[in-house]
Amino acid sequence: MSFPESDDYTQDNSQNEISEQKEQILKQILSPEARSRLNNIKMVKPELANLVEQYLIGMATQGKLPGQISDDQLKQILLSTQQPKRDFKFNRV
């Protein structure tokens, strides 16, 4: 019979606490529409959503956010964080 190690349990607990704190901060700094958009993006592109979440939380902890982020402002942030797409053109001879 094996028992769960206490390190795994405390790590899971601290991970849950961190994610709960992150959600609380995002609830405070994002409008409901912006949160909905970010959650939709998280389902499709989780790495992009995590990048934007970290950016927003960093800005909020530094006090650089004037108020709640609207959906339009979040769109601008998303556009600025996305890498530009490259177009390739092939000339056939």
Backbone torsions as a table, in degrees:
resi	resn	phi	psi	omega
1	MET	NA	131.4	-178.6
2	SER	-112.5	146.6	178.8
3	PHE	-109.4	144.3	177.4
4	PRO	-65.1	137.5	-179.6
5	GLU	-71.8	145.4	-177.2
6	SER	-66.7	-29.5	178.7
7	ASP	-63.4	-42.2	178.6
8	ASP	-64.0	-41.1	-178.8
9	TYR	-65.3	-45.6	-179.1
10	THR	-68.9	-34.3	178.2
11	GLN	-66.3	-43.4	177.0
12	ASP	-62.8	-41.2	179.0
13	ASN	-62.7	-46.8	-178.9
14	SER	-68.0	-34.6	177.3
15	GLN	-63.8	-42.0	178.0
16	ASN	-64.6	-40.8	179.5
17	GLU	-64.1	-41.4	179.9
18	ILE	-64.0	-44.3	-179.8
19	SER	-66.8	-34.7	177.1
20	GLU	-66.9	-41.4	178.2
21	GLN	-64.3	-40.3	179.1
22	LYS	-62.2	-43.7	178.3
23	GLU	-63.4	-39.5	178.9
24	GLN	-63.7	-42.2	179.2
25	ILE	-64.9	-43.4	-179.2
26	LEU	-65.2	-34.8	177.1
27	LYS	-63.3	-34.8	-178.1
28	GLN	-76.2	-36.3	-171.5
29	ILE	-98.0	-11.2	-179.4
30	LEU	-112.8	141.0	172.8
31	SER	-69.8	161.9	-179.9
32	PRO	-57.4	-37.9	179.7
33	GLU	-67.1	-40.7	179.8
34	ALA	-67.2	-38.9	177.3
35	ARG	-64.0	-40.6	178.4
36	SER	-62.2	-43.5	178.9
37	ARG	-62.8	-43.9	-179.4
38	LEU	-65.0	-37.8	176.9
39	ASN	-66.1	-37.9	176.7
40	ASN	-64.8	-41.1	178.9
41	ILE	-66.1	-35.7	-179.9
42	LYS	-61.1	-32.2	179.1
43	MET	-72.1	-33.4	-175.6
44	VAL	-91.8	-47.9	-177.9
45	LYS	-130.0	82.3	-176.5
46	PRO	-62.6	-32.7	-179.6
47	GLU	-68.2	-37.0	176.8
48	LEU	-67.5	-42.6	179.4
49	ALA	-63.0	-41.3	178.7
50	ASN	-65.1	-38.9	178.2
51	LEU	-62.2	-45.4	-179.7
52	VAL	-67.8	-39.8	178.4
53	GLU	-61.2	-45.7	179.6
54	GLN	-62.3	-39.7	177.9
55	TYR	-62.4	-47.7	-178.4
56	LEU	-64.9	-42.0	180.0
57	ILE	-66.2	-39.6	177.2
58	GLY	-62.4	-43.8	178.7
59	MET	-64.4	-39.5	-179.0
60	ALA	-67.6	-40.9	-178.9
61	THR	-70.1	-26.2	177.0
62	GLN	-84.8	-7.6	179.0
63	GLY	77.5	25.4	-177.3
64	LYS	-95.8	1.6	177.5
65	LEU	-98.6	124.7	-177.0
66	PRO	-70.2	-31.3	-178.6
67	GLY	-168.9	-151.4	178.5
68	GLN	-72.0	144.1	177.1
69	ILE	-84.9	125.6	179.0
70	SER	-84.0	173.2	179.6
71	ASP	-63.2	-40.8	179.2
72	ASP	-65.1	-39.8	177.8
73	GLN	-65.6	-39.0	177.9
74	LEU	-64.7	-38.3	176.7
75	LYS	-59.1	-42.9	179.2
76	GLN	-63.8	-40.6	178.4
77	ILE	-64.1	-42.3	179.4
78	LEU	-63.7	-41.6	178.7
79	LEU	-64.1	-37.1	-178.5
80	SER	-73.7	-26.3	-178.9
81	THR	-87.6	-20.2	-178.6
82	GLN	-75.8	144.3	178.5
83	GLN	-75.3	140.9	177.7
84	PRO	-65.9	141.7	179.4
85	LYS	-80.8	143.6	179.8
86	ARG	-103.6	136.1	176.5
87	ASP	-102.1	134.4	177.5
88	PHE	-112.2	136.1	179.2
89	LYS	-124.1	126.3	179.9
90	PHE	-106.2	127.9	174.9
91	ASN	-99.3	119.0	179.9
92	ARG	-94.2	138.0	-177.9
93	VAL	-108.4	NA	NA
